[in-house]
Every structure is written in C-alpha cells, then in structure tokens.
C-alpha cells in the first residue's frame, strides 16, 4: 500500500446486538474511503449515522464484522498501527484525581516516549491547548471544554502522522471551536494528516480538503467538496414578508417554504422557473421581497439532499 | 510491553490511592484495632490474644473489602467513563492493560496491608507484647487472599456490571471460605442419597474453588504454634496458580470485547 494513503478503509461493517432479546442493529453497513497523506478529511453525518463506530473500528476499540482497514499500511487490529496515530474520542473523560501533566505523562509512557521527550512535549502541549493556567488542578475540576483541550493535547502528544478526532468541537464555545479549526489548519501546514468527524458542517467546510458523507451506516459520497457539488444546480434563496394565510399555505405546499415567527417566508429552490413563479406570486399578492440570492451549493445542501434521498429510498 | 504494564499499574495505583473512600475504610480498620486494644483489659490476661485476634480480623476483612471494591470498580469505571478509549487507542495490548490494572490494584493492597500490619505490630511492640514471626506469615497470607479476591473481582468486571461483579465476587469469596465445611459435608450428602446434580456441583466447587481458609493462620499466631516457611511457600504458589488462571481468562475475555 502506498505511503501516500494514510488511511484506507474498505467495506467495514458492524452490527450490534442490543437489549434482552439481542435485537440486531446495523451501526455501519459499508464504510469505504481513503484518506490521503497530508490532507484534512472530514467524515460528515448526522447523529447515529455511524461516524463514531467507524472511528472506533479504526482505533481497535470495536472489532468489525467484515471489511478491512489499514493505517499507513498496517492492519487496524494490530497495535503497531496505532504508533503513528493520535486519537481524540467524542466527549473524552480522564482520571479524576490526576493533573494535566500527570495524565499526559501516563499517555506518553503508553506511546513509548522516553522521559526527555515527555518532559519536552508535555509543557509545550499544555500551553498549546491553552491550559497553562490549570496545571495544578485535578481533572475532576475541569469543565467540558477544558477536558476537550486536554484530549487534544494527548492526541498530539507523540507528534503523530495521523490525527483522528471524533467530534473535536463538541462542547466547545465559539472561541474554542475556532482554536480547534486553527489547530487543524496548523497540523496540515506541518504535513500531518487529519481526519475528523463532525455534524457541524460549517467547520468541516472551513478546513477539509475532502469529505465523506455517511448516512445510516453507509458512506454515500467521498471526494473534494467542489467536486461533490460540481454537478449540482445553484441554490436560489428568496425571503418574502407580508403574506396572508392562503399565500403562505400555497408557498408551503408548492415550494416547501419555511415560515418564521415574524411572518417572513424562506424559500429555497434550484430551478429558475420556480424562482420566477415565486417572484410573480409575490408581486401579484403585494408581498415585500426582502432578499433574492443565488449561490453555489454548499456542504449543507449536499448533506441535506443526500439524507433526504436516503430517507425517501428507504421509505419507498 | 513491560513499560506499558508498569505505566498502567503505576497510574492505576496513583488514581486509586487518591480516592478518599479508601481512607475511610482504613480508618475503620485502625478503629477496630483500637477497639481490640480497648476491650483487652476486660479479659482475664488475654489482652494480647484479643488484640491479635481483632487486629488480624480487621486486616483480613478490610483488605478483602478494598479488594472487592477497587477490583469491581476499577475496570468498570474505565468503561463507564470511557477513559478506556484514550488508553486502548494507544499501542497497548489489551492483556497488558488488564494485567497492569491488576498489578496497580495489587500494589494498593500491598500498601494497605503493610500500613495496617505496621499499625498492629507497633501497637503490640509499644505494649511490650512479643511479636511472633508467625504474625508476619499471617500478614503475607492475608495479602495473598486479598489478591485472589481482587483478581476474581477484575475477572467478573471484565464482562459484567459492578453490581453483578460485586455480588458474584462476594458469593465466591464466602463459598471459598466454606470449602472445608463443604468437603466434610459431601460424604454425608452422598450417604443420604442426594441427587447426582447437586453432588456434582458441590464436588466441582470443592475441587475448583480456591480454599481461602488456607490463608488464615490466626489460631497458630494467637496460640504461638508458629507457621512453617514451607506452608507459606505452598500457600503462595497456590495463590499464584489461581491468579494465573483468573488473569489469563480475564485477559482473554477482555481481548474480545467491544468498547461501544
């Protein structure tokens, strides 16, 4: 396997048996994608789509029922595959009674780092994630955001070639989310490979070179965002106000308009004839047209349409 | 691999030793020894015997309580609080993690037994009582018993909840202390024509369960009978055998589980 491929996942599948009657629940049906060396890769899906299960299979925490995965050519089930990986689990937790430097020292030992490397990297990382003020605090006194930061520090501890982050912005305030975005960009600039899962599409869009969309345990689309949306029509957003009940109903029935509490109607269409019809209706009904905007489709529109397509397919 | 095991054991110990519940348990143990000292004068020149009896009971009882408590909660808490994700996602073999946890708990038990043993020995020395060498054999054997109990607790917690693990460990411990009685009772049951299933179960229990009374030498200590080195050595090997079986099986189960 080429060293250019940091992570190769092929047909991973996992079914859990839950409850007293051991009911089968398919968590991941087919997870197939590749992460290239040096890129930032986003695994996008709604809650319960199979992102975390996929990542846990990659980290050896869950055994797949089928499929293969390789990290820098090493099978995911081998412990040596994890030598070059830093991993941040979703909403991480740590040992209550330890301090930041102690927990990082522990993880450093588990990575096989020598005392000199630990002594050099631990204070640097504590500062890097903004926890310099909390070195004497035990971790049980840490807020969720601070735990997330210590989680990031432990993921970066061995200076890994591949950084795997499961919902890294979860629990962070806007400033913390920006810090994570900056960190991911900084890692890319250092030549690291980063894969992270998220359902915060704006963050994914801001930093990812390529994305995979996973819905109901199946990776539906993979590729650079521009390519994924290239064959999709532009979106036309129209906002009107002053509609009476009958006009509002017509807009909802015909174009799935969204009404806001202040009485405005938001419409999103892709065809020019639809936008023309909406504007005609607005003029005829004496509505106030507040905004008409045409823009390229974004990750959110792609994600929503993929999810709707799957929902329609499964309910048909 | 050894480095991983040492790190896991060290930090398991470090985390456990900072838990205030353990200090409460230790306080009760020392208080019970103090009680032995206080009620001694009420006996007819048997105060040394009472101090040793009560002291060794406190040491034995509270060591095993800690073994069950820490053994049951240690791995479970890692799973419940998901701290295990950040450990097992490192290049760590799962059996090393499992055995490392046991070594950490074992170190805690060693320190606890050493502390209580020092307290009891000091009390005796201050009172001017003779300190027999058999007393140290008793300390060592109590440690062996609590290590087996901790290994049983860890074994159960590798696949079940703390309540179930605690209940099963406690049950096994109680049965393990009744092995001589069961052994004596079996021939009578056979004579009385008890069903073969019950006889089979009891025979298996008697032959497979560890006989924990093997680790109790309080009578020898209080009556100054002495405990031969050979006995202590054999009891240690007996404990080591059970530890090997429990840790191997626990590691095997742990290796196969998913961390959802």
Interface residues (C-beta under 8 A of the other chain):
Chain A: X16 X56 X59 X60 X61 X62 X63 X79 X80 X82 X83 X85 X87 X89 X91 X92 X93 X94 X95 X96 X97 X98 X102 X106 X107 X109 X110 X111 X112 X151 X154
Chain B: X3 X4 X6 X7 X8 X10 X11 X14 X15 X18 X19 X81 X82 X83 X85 X86 X87 X88 X89 X90 X91 X92 X93 X256 X258 X259 X260
